[in-house]
Amino acid sequence: MGFAQPYWLILLAIIPVVAWRAWQAARSRSGMRFSTTASAMSVGPSLRTRLRFVPALLRVAGLTLAIIAMARPQDRNVIRERFAEGVDIIMVLDTSTSMRAEDFRPNRFEAAKAVGANFINGRTSDRVGLVVFAANAYTQAPLTLDYAFLQQMLAEVEVGVIEDGTAIGTALAMAVNRLKDTEAKSKVIILLTDGQNNRGELSPETAAEVARTLGVRIYAIGVGQHGEAPFVVDHPFAGRQRRMVPVEIDEEMLQAVADMTGGQYFRATNNRALADIYDQIGELERTKIEERSYLDFEEKYVSFLFPGLLFLFLDVLFSTTLFRRFP
């Protein structure tokens, strides 16, 4: 509840003064003179005497309610309508064995999963899906608003489950297929890879052409330091060994795929850079939210005014009749 004209409430400050004066008047001992009051001393106070404070209470209550009524109390009901225009996003994650390179902490693959999980946490009204690939591509999770389920599916992805290789074109085609029939105005693929397309029958450029035709933007991310990166291999006789392997990212192809669809290409060389890239993509593909507010007022002053006037009327009535004092 609020007040349309709250400045009237300042008058409530005079209520204690009115109450004090009324109490003093009710307690005053003025009366008529008698030659003796000995016979009346044994008689206790009557009910009328005990209730002599009633007019004062009615006056105070009436004035209080009248002042509150002048401040126009109102019930305010705020109705908000939110219209969210979500984005449909397919995250395409490379799970080839080269993603175990340790130029990221703890390695490229785990860093990509952690940053991807944070990206999902930042979504509100966007549907997000997950495609994983190596020599083949698979849908790990379809487009969904159930982010908890999506996080679980992302956590279960591992390197080495799919036959080794890098089928970027096949993965993009599968992601485009997941987006082709959706009604979202904005459709996005986030491709993360550290290699070159060396498997599959479909080239990344062909998949990008299809994506452009369907209005799908591709943001491509190449992960890996420049030059060489440390990589742990399991030698059959010498055991686990750390070797330096060349970083071979087909940046020209990734740039072309992104440009063809109106997206962008990014190169991430460490964990912080990868997180910043996802933040940039999140800003570029923000959900459009429109909010409308409707404010409904219901006047409540009548609930205070009429009782207040009734109390003041009863005050006048009782003061001039039942509780009238002489002189």
N, C-alpha and C positions, 0 to 999 in steps of 0.2 A: 504494500500500500504506500502511496505517496501523496503529496499535497500540491494542489495547483497554485495556491496562494499561501505559502508557508509563513510569510511575514506576519500574518495575523496571530500566529502562535506566540509572538512576543507578549501579547496581552495576558498570557497565562501567568506572567510574573506578578500580576496584581491579585491573583487568586489567594495566595497565602495572606495578603493584607486583609482581603474581604473576610476570609475565614477567621482571622484573629479578632477583627472587630465584631463579627457576629458572635463569636464565643464570649467575648467580653460583655456584649450586650445581654446575652442569655444568663450570665452569672451575676449581673448587677443586682443589688439588694434594694433598689428603690421600691417603695410601696406606700401604703396608707398607715397613718398613726392611730394606734389604739391606746387606751388608758392602761391596759394590762394584756399581756399575751401568755399569762401563766397557764390558762386552760388549753391553749393551742400547742404548748410545748410537748405534750404527751402524744400528740397526733403526728404520725409520720408523713413524709411527703407523698402526695397523691401521684397517680399514674400520669396525670397531665403535667405535673411538675417534673417528673422524671423524663418526660419526652419534650421538655421545653427547647432542647437543642435541634429538634427535627426541622423547623423552618430554616435555621442557619445551614444545616446540611443540605437541604433542598436548594437553597440559594447558591451555595458553593458548587454543587453538582450541576445545576442548571447553567450557571455562567461558564463553567468549564466546557460543557458539551456545546454551548452556543459558540464559544471561541473556536473550538475544533471544527464545528460546522462551517464557520466563516473561512477557515483555511482550505476548504473544499477537499476533503480526503477522497482519494480515487484508488480503485483497483486498476493496476496497470498490467496488462497481459501482452507480453512481447512474443510475437511469432516470427521465427526465422526460418527461411527456406534456403537451402544450399543446393546449388546446381554444379556438379563437378563433371568436367569434360575430361575423362581419363585418357591415358596413353596406353596403347598395347605395346609391350616390350618383350622381345625374345632375347635372352642372354645366350650367346653361343660360346662355349668354353672348350678350349683345346685340352685334351687329356693324353696327348702323345708323351712318350717317355722323356723327350727333351724338356718337358715342363718340370722335371725334377732338378734342373740346373739350379745351383745355389748362389746365383748372383743376386737373388732376393732372399729375404729371411722369412721362414727357414728355407724355402725354395719358391720357385715361380708359381707352382701349382697351388700351394697352401696360401701364398700371398694373394693370388687371384680369387680363391674361395673366400678369404676373409674380407677382402674389399667388396666382392660381390654380395656377401651377406649384409654388409653395412649399407650398400646401395638399396637392397630390398627393404631394409628397415626404414629407409627414408621415403618409401612410397606410401601414398595414402589412398588414392582412388584409381591407381593404375593397375591393369592386369599384367602380370609378369609370367613368362614361361622360361624353360631352360632346355637347351639342346646341347649335348656333349658329343664330341667327335674325336676320332683319331683316323684310322684307315676307313672307318665308316661313321655314320652319324646316327644318333638316337635321340628321341625326345625323352628327356628325364622328367620333365613336368610340363603339362599343357598350360596355356594361359589361365591364370587364376588370381583371385583376390585373397585367397587363403595363404597369407604370407608365412604362417607357421609351418604349413605343409611344404611350401616352397623351400624354406630354410632347411627342413629335414631332408628333402630331396637333394639339395645342394651339398649338405654335409655327407651324404652317402656316396658322392662321386669320388672315384679313385683313379689314379693313373695305372695303366696296365690291364684294365678289364677289357678294353676294346683292343683289337689287333692294332699294332703300332703303324703309324703313318700320319699324314696330314691331309685330309680330304676337305679342304676349305670350301670348294665349290659345292660339294654334296651337302655340307652343313648349312651353308647359306640357303640352298634350295629348300632344305627341310624347314628352316626357319620361315622363309617366305611362304611356304605352303601352310604353315600354322597361322599366318597373318592374313592370307588372301581373302577369307570370307568374314573377317571381323568388321564391325560397323564403326569402329573408332576412327575419328578424323585424323589422328596421328598414330602412325605405325612405325616402330623402330626396331632395328637389330643392333645389338652390341656384340661385336665379334672380337674375341681375345685369342691371340695365337702368338707363337714364338718361332714359326717356321715358314716353309714354302709349301705351296700346293703340290703334292707329289702322289696323291692317290685319288681315286674316283674318276668317273667318266665325264663329269661336268666341270667346266672351268669356273673360277670365281667371277670372271668378267661376264660370262653368260648368265650366271645366277643374279648378278647385279643388274643386268638388263631387265630381267623379269621383275626384280624388286622395284626398279624405277617405273616400270609399266603399271605396277599395282600401288604406287605411291608409298613405298616403304623406304625409309632412310636407313643407311648403314653407317654406324660409327665403328671404325676399325681401330684396334689397339694392338700394337706390336710390343711384346714384353721381352726384355733382355738388354744387357749392357752392350756397349759397342766393343767389337774385337772378340775376346774370348771370355768364357765363363766357366767356373769350376763345376764339375759334374762327377758324381760318385757312381762307379760301375762295380759290378760284382764279378770278379775274375774267378774262373773255376779252380785255379790253383793258388793264386796270391790273395784271394779274398777281396774285401772291399777296398777299392783304390780311388783316389781323387785324381781326376785328369782335367786338363784345360781343353775345352772343345770350342770350335769357332761358333759364333752367333750368326745364324743365317736367316734373317727375316727379309722376306720379299716386300720391302717397303714400297717399291714402285707399284706393285700389284695392289697392295692394300690402299694406297693413296688413290689409285684409279677407281677401285671399287667404291670408296667413300665419295669421291667427287661425282661419280656417275649418278649416285642416288640423292645427292644434296646433303650428304653427311660430312663427317670429318675424319681425318686420320690422326692418331696420337701415337707417340713413342714413349714408353715407360721404361726407365732404366733402374728404378728402385721402388721400394714399397710406398714411399711418400708421393712420388710422382704418379704412381698408379692410382692411389687414393684421390689425388687432385684431379686426375682425368675423369674419374667417375663422378666427382662433384661437378665438374664442368658439364658433363653430359646431363646430369640431373638438372642443372640450371637451364640448359638449352631445351630440355623436354619437360618443362614444368606443367603440372596439371592446372588447367584453368578452372578456378572456383569462383562462382558468382553467388553472392549472398544478398537476399532481400529480407528486410525487417518490416513487420507490421506491428504498430502499437495501438492497442485497443484500450480506451478509458471507460470506466464505469463509475459514475458519480456516487459517492457514499455519504454525502453531507446530510441527506434526509435522515439517515439512521442516527445522527447525532443531534440534528436541529429539533425535531419533534419531541424527543425525550427531554432535551434541555428546556424547551418552552413549557413542557408539562411540569417539570420540576419548579420553574419560576412561578407558574400559575398556582401550584399547590402552596408554594412559599407565601404568596400574597394571600391566598385563601385562608390558610391556617393562622397566619399572623394577625388577620383581622377578625377571626372567629374563634376557633378552639383555643388558640394560644395567645389571644389578645391580653395585654397586660394593662392594669390600671395603677396609677394614672399613666 
